[in-house]
Amino acid sequence: MAILVYPCIPTALFLQNRRQSAPLTPVRCSSSATVKLPTSKAITSSNGGKSTGAAVLWYKNDLRVDDHPGLIAASKHTAVVPLYVFDHRILRYFTEEKLELLLFAVKDLRNSLKDLGSDLMIRSGRTESVIQDLVKEVRAANIYTQEEVEYELQLVIEKVKENLGDIKSPKISLWSTPFYDIKNIMDIPLSYEEFQQLKLSIHSPLSSPKLPSIATDLAWGALPTLNDLKEFIDENPYKSKDTWTSIKNNSAEYVMQNARILASNGLTSQTNLMHLTKTNQKRIKNSAFITQQGNVIGGGTNDVLNALSAYLKYLEGTTRDDWQEVHEKLRKAETREGASFGVLFGPVLQLGIVSRRRVYYETLKYEKDRNGGFLSPFGYSTATIAAAAGHVLSTEVGIVFWHQEVNLIQLKDILFDTGSGMYTVVGSEGPAILLVHGFGAFLEHYRDNIKNIAENGNRVWAITLLGFGRSEKPNVIYTELLWAEFIRDFIVDVIREPVHLVGNSFGGYFVSIVAGLWPALAKSVVLLNSAGHYIPEYSSVPPFKERKTTGIAWLGARGISGYLKLSVRNLVRSCYPTKRDRADEGLLSEMSYDPGAVVVLESLFTFDPSIPMNYVLKGLEEKVMIIQGMKDPISDSKTKVNLVKKHLKEIEIKELDAGHCPHDEVPEEVNSIIREWVVNVENRHQILEQKVKDSRMPTKKQSLEKEFSGQTS
């Protein structure tokens, strides 16, 4: 079964030689001549001398003073102004719990900077305007800020550069905290196995410097409350519709559980599901779980490092209440071995309250302490040490390969609480279309669809789901609902309007779940040889089963991984029965075996596609089209088509002479079908809207009667 599913892998990158193109890496440093601003306020250093070399240290997701190269570089100036800006564009994806973590972190950062002889300036608004005004005010010669991978943050940096260009900007320096001592990123091999063989040295974390004290009348700003911050975000132009916000706040399991309860006794979810979300919030002294929900580690750098010590020393036991609490949360979050680290520490690593280098350093230091100063070549001595080290190394390797990545399709990185994904978008106007790949694939599998469909007057998005391709591969249990929620979040936060959903193989199954559970998000659904079962007269789904990996899954995933490395060429080509040349070397050479891939493969043993397609598509039949390659080697296309025709007669079906991936095997045919389908759905939608509008408008006769009635009265 697993072998039959995984060939949907044809995914992928189609370049014969990626190194021929310019790398899509962020600009590391840009500068222009420093200009003197005689009307600006000068910063005065502690010795009373005037400084013409002030530095602005712009904080984003690096909320610490420890292991901070930007802070060290800025400290060499005669004056430093650390700055944090609450910007709508940066905060719009934050959950309420993450906003709480942010406020605690900013507060601790300000206190830490004061301990170093400085302070933290706090502002709200558009970052480029804030920095432009501050540069003029303090005569800044340099701006230091962390290099970003996430696309939205890259755009904010570019906006800052554009604004400063109008006043002959100071030098802007982008810094990072790389793990590995890499001289030239393009010299790194494309294979993870070859990358491992390099055995690159790892940088140690840096200590915080002493900062030049300043005496100015600058307004440093007050830290907002959580309510202030929520009101600020509610007023921003990027905020999603209120109804869509509630959609994102409700999990897929919550929606299905609610439907089960309504079907059984008609009671509302608020009455029956409240117990599912209630938790006993017992506060203890020095707790690392500072938010109202209390799900994740929070606080400042020292608080997080204390919790890290508790996590690493889980097997040693403790009498400390705060450490016992960490151990209790660890047990609850350990859905699979090592998963608890990402759950508990993932958000603080995203905010940069501690660096990955510091986590790795402290983890290995503890490992050496346990082993008389030595590290074993055979693995780590405890599961918690392996989890912490594995998490940060996996993330770092992903960033290394992201910087190296070169594509004809420009990739963009998007960060959600579950992890980061990759996407691209082509087109500036017209209906929104989202292309979703199958198991093992990623967005480049739509290499000959994206641009062609967009040229017909559409805006086309394609996304690489969590766990595949160049997207992050966190150590979690991968389920159909996790991937469906990832697609939902992308629609709500990025596309921000209803879309035409297109999915291949398991991608078709995932988009069907999205359309069925959150119908407001889907204008229509196009299924390309979709996975999923059609079960006649099925009215509901069973309760969601807790997924946990087993020893069989662990061994099976590694067996499949080894088998695929040997057989992937034949497996992929079998999916292209009419045009085997489409499974070219460019596609085949990009199969990914980086850290985390085996964890995703384990999901094949816990995967449970028990939600029937006819259940999630109920009521949407007229908005669903099936494009079926009738020579699919993975499933019986003829039987599936006959079953749909019999039980879901309103669904439109297009049968093609192709295999499992018709969009890549015969892209011209599929593109034409999708373009025509979107036009027809949009026209039907406009006609329906006009009918609704007309029904609400008074007729001419009604208007005359109303006017006459008014005159006579």
Disulfide bonds with the S-S distance in Angstrom:
none
